[in-house]
Amino acid sequence: MVSQEILARRATMPVRIFALSEEPRDDLTASSTPAERVEMVVALSARMLEFTATPGPSYTRHTMPVRLLRPR
């Protein structure tokens, strides 16, 4: 059950409405470095693996199953 205090706080929260697919992008370039953004992805990926209760990948970064295509 939601308390009256929580409902009162929610009633004063600002709301922004955007058309579907016209939402503003989350641009973190002004407030974080590329290294900080990579660290965020690492932390979020680890957390998602915890939620799914599956083991992480068994390969290392250098042996990742990817293919690099270079433009000609």
C-alpha positions in Angstrom: 0.0 0.0 0.0 1.3 3.5 -0.9 1.3 6.0 1.9 -0.3 9.4 1.6 3.1 11.1 2.0 4.4 9.2 -1.0 1.4 10.1 -3.0 1.7 13.8 -2.0 5.4 13.8 -3.1 4.5 12.2 -6.4 1.9 14.8 -7.1 4.5 17.5 -7.2 7.0 15.7 -9.4 7.6 17.3 -12.7 6.4 15.4 -15.8 7.6 15.7 -19.3 5.6 14.2 -22.2 7.3 13.3 -25.5 5.9 11.7 -28.7 7.1 8.1 -29.2 10.6 8.0 -30.7 11.1 11.8 -30.1 12.4 11.4 -26.5 15.6 13.4 -25.9 18.8 11.4 -25.9 20.7 10.9 -22.7 23.9 12.8 -23.6 26.5 12.1 -21.0 29.4 13.5 -23.0 29.4 16.8 -21.2 29.3 15.3 -17.7 31.5 12.2 -18.0 34.6 10.9 -19.7 34.7 8.0 -22.2 36.4 5.9 -19.5 33.6 6.7 -17.0 30.9 5.8 -19.5 32.7 2.5 -20.3 32.8 1.8 -16.5 29.1 2.4 -16.3 28.5 -0.2 -19.0 30.7 -2.7 -17.3 28.8 -2.1 -14.0 25.4 -2.4 -15.6 26.4 -5.5 -17.6 27.6 -7.2 -14.4 24.4 -6.2 -12.6 22.3 -7.7 -15.4 24.2 -10.9 -15.2 23.3 -11.0 -11.5 19.6 -10.5 -12.3 19.6 -13.3 -14.8 21.5 -15.7 -12.5 23.6 -16.8 -15.4 27.4 -17.1 -15.4 29.4 -14.5 -17.2 31.3 -15.2 -20.4 34.1 -17.7 -20.1 36.3 -15.9 -22.7 38.7 -13.0 -22.1 38.5 -9.7 -23.8 41.3 -10.7 -26.2 39.5 -13.9 -27.2 36.0 -12.4 -27.7 34.1 -14.0 -30.5 33.9 -11.0 -32.7 34.9 -10.1 -36.2 36.4 -6.7 -37.1 35.4 -5.4 -40.5 37.5 -2.5 -41.8 36.3 -0.2 -44.6 38.1 -0.6 -47.9 
